[in-house]
Amino acid sequence: MGTTIIGISALSMVIGVLMLSLPQILVSGVINRVVVSLDKVVVKYHVGAGTCLILASIFLFSYGYYLGWL
């Protein structure tokens, strides 16, 4: 369980940083073809979504640290 939480947290941190720094990487490629056309949504809300993902990642890391998983 601890490894899963830490893995999700690390993935969330990476995607959040990518959303803040390089949103065009997420728009082009696999995500655009697999899910739905996310071009307009990702470009429009990339700062808010990236910030939320980073905050969620920090919360999960602190949760894992509190429970002794780190």
Backbone bond lengths (Angstrom), bond angles and torsions (degrees), N, CA, C in turn:
res aa  C-N    CA-C-N  psi(-1)  N-CA   C-N-CA  omega(-1)  CA-C   N-CA-C  phi
1 M - - - 1.453 - - 1.523 110.72 -
2 G 1.300 116.66 -41.86 1.465 120.49 -178.94 1.516 112.14 -64.81
3 T 1.322 116.53 -39.92 1.460 120.28 179.95 1.526 110.83 -65.78
4 T 1.308 117.42 -36.18 1.462 121.57 178.91 1.526 110.81 -65.68
5 I 1.314 116.81 -45.67 1.464 121.37 179.50 1.525 110.56 -62.46
6 I 1.327 117.16 -44.38 1.459 120.86 -179.42 1.533 109.88 -66.78
7 G 1.323 118.33 -38.14 1.460 121.56 177.53 1.520 112.52 -64.34
8 I 1.320 116.18 -43.89 1.465 120.50 177.47 1.520 110.31 -64.09
9 S 1.317 116.82 -39.49 1.450 121.06 178.89 1.527 111.48 -64.16
10 A 1.319 117.60 -43.41 1.464 120.81 179.39 1.530 110.68 -65.78
11 L 1.328 117.36 -41.71 1.456 120.93 177.72 1.526 111.32 -63.56
12 S 1.323 116.42 -40.79 1.451 121.00 177.78 1.523 111.27 -63.33
13 M 1.323 116.95 -39.70 1.464 120.56 179.21 1.530 110.50 -64.57
14 V 1.316 116.96 -44.39 1.470 120.65 -178.67 1.525 110.59 -64.15
15 I 1.320 117.76 -46.43 1.459 120.56 -179.62 1.528 110.74 -66.32
16 G 1.330 117.77 -37.86 1.463 120.67 177.97 1.513 112.33 -63.93
17 V 1.327 117.21 -42.30 1.472 120.20 178.01 1.523 110.42 -66.68
18 L 1.327 117.22 -39.76 1.462 119.76 176.98 1.527 111.57 -64.01
19 M 1.327 117.05 -38.06 1.461 119.79 178.66 1.525 111.48 -64.45
20 L 1.318 116.45 -37.14 1.454 119.07 -179.73 1.522 112.32 -75.83
21 S 1.313 116.55 -39.72 1.461 118.84 -173.62 1.522 113.67 -91.48
22 L 1.320 118.29 -44.52 1.462 121.87 -175.01 1.531 110.99 -135.63
23 P 1.338 118.19 74.25 1.463 118.96 -177.08 1.535 113.06 -65.81
24 Q 1.322 117.77 -22.11 1.461 120.05 -178.93 1.526 111.99 -67.94
25 I 1.341 117.73 -26.20 1.468 120.63 177.11 1.522 110.29 -64.24
26 L 1.330 116.74 -40.38 1.459 119.76 179.81 1.520 112.26 -73.45
27 V 1.325 116.67 -30.39 1.462 120.41 -177.74 1.519 110.60 -70.90
28 S 1.313 116.90 -45.37 1.462 119.27 -179.03 1.522 109.26 -86.28
29 G 1.294 116.34 154.61 1.455 119.85 174.11 1.510 114.38 101.65
30 V 1.318 115.05 -143.83 1.459 122.26 -168.92 1.523 112.59 -67.79
31 I 1.304 118.55 -41.94 1.469 120.82 -175.60 1.522 110.54 -61.34
32 N 1.313 116.79 -39.86 1.462 120.34 -177.83 1.523 111.51 -65.52
33 R 1.306 118.27 -33.17 1.466 121.11 -178.17 1.521 112.78 -86.06
34 V 1.330 117.55 -36.02 1.456 120.61 -171.81 1.526 112.16 -79.47
35 V 1.305 118.12 -51.26 1.467 120.36 -172.24 1.524 109.93 -84.29
36 V 1.294 116.98 -88.72 1.462 124.09 176.87 1.512 107.54 -148.09
37 S 1.291 116.40 176.87 1.458 119.25 176.69 1.531 108.76 -73.23
38 L 1.315 116.27 106.21 1.458 121.31 -175.00 1.525 113.13 -104.96
39 D 1.315 118.20 9.35 1.456 120.96 -174.42 1.529 112.64 -53.04
40 K 1.312 116.38 -56.90 1.459 120.78 -174.73 1.523 112.10 -68.15
41 V 1.313 117.02 -39.96 1.465 121.04 -177.21 1.530 111.02 -67.85
42 V 1.327 117.24 -46.19 1.465 120.55 -178.23 1.519 110.95 -66.05
43 V 1.318 117.23 -43.14 1.460 119.99 -179.31 1.523 110.83 -68.15
44 K 1.321 117.06 -35.70 1.465 120.27 -177.92 1.532 112.66 -72.65
45 Y 1.331 117.03 -41.18 1.466 120.68 -174.15 1.528 113.29 -115.10
46 H 1.314 118.90 26.74 1.457 119.80 -174.33 1.528 113.19 -67.18
47 V 1.308 119.06 -31.38 1.466 120.73 -179.79 1.526 110.50 -70.88
48 G 1.315 117.62 -46.73 1.460 120.88 -179.80 1.518 112.65 -66.03
49 A 1.323 116.05 -43.65 1.466 119.72 179.86 1.522 111.19 -67.18
50 G 1.316 117.03 -40.69 1.462 120.24 178.55 1.516 112.15 -64.82
51 T 1.316 116.53 -41.31 1.465 120.64 178.50 1.529 110.73 -64.86
52 C 1.314 117.31 -43.06 1.470 120.56 178.28 1.527 111.61 -62.71
53 L 1.329 117.48 -40.66 1.459 120.24 178.66 1.529 111.58 -65.24
54 I 1.321 116.89 -40.40 1.465 119.68 178.63 1.525 110.57 -66.37
55 L 1.328 117.83 -42.05 1.468 120.55 177.84 1.527 111.40 -64.49
56 A 1.323 117.67 -39.57 1.463 120.60 176.56 1.518 110.93 -64.07
57 S 1.320 116.38 -38.27 1.458 120.71 178.26 1.526 111.46 -64.93
58 I 1.311 116.53 -43.25 1.469 120.59 177.89 1.522 110.24 -62.44
59 F 1.343 116.56 -41.24 1.459 119.97 177.55 1.529 111.16 -61.51
60 L 1.330 117.25 -44.99 1.460 119.93 -179.12 1.526 111.88 -66.63
61 F 1.331 117.51 -38.06 1.458 119.93 175.98 1.534 110.99 -62.64
62 S 1.341 116.73 -43.71 1.460 119.40 179.88 1.530 111.04 -68.28
63 Y 1.321 117.33 -35.23 1.465 122.13 175.99 1.528 110.15 -62.89
64 G 1.315 116.18 -44.83 1.463 120.40 177.64 1.508 112.56 -65.49
65 Y 1.316 116.93 -36.88 1.462 120.55 178.21 1.533 110.43 -67.95
66 Y 1.321 116.26 -41.08 1.456 121.18 -179.81 1.526 111.51 -62.94
67 L 1.325 116.59 -38.36 1.452 120.69 179.93 1.526 113.29 -84.13
68 G 1.315 117.08 -2.81 1.450 121.06 176.41 1.520 114.83 85.08
69 W 1.345 117.55 20.83 1.456 120.88 -179.42 1.522 112.46 -84.17
70 L 1.310 118.17 -17.50 1.469 120.61 179.41 1.503 111.02 -97.49
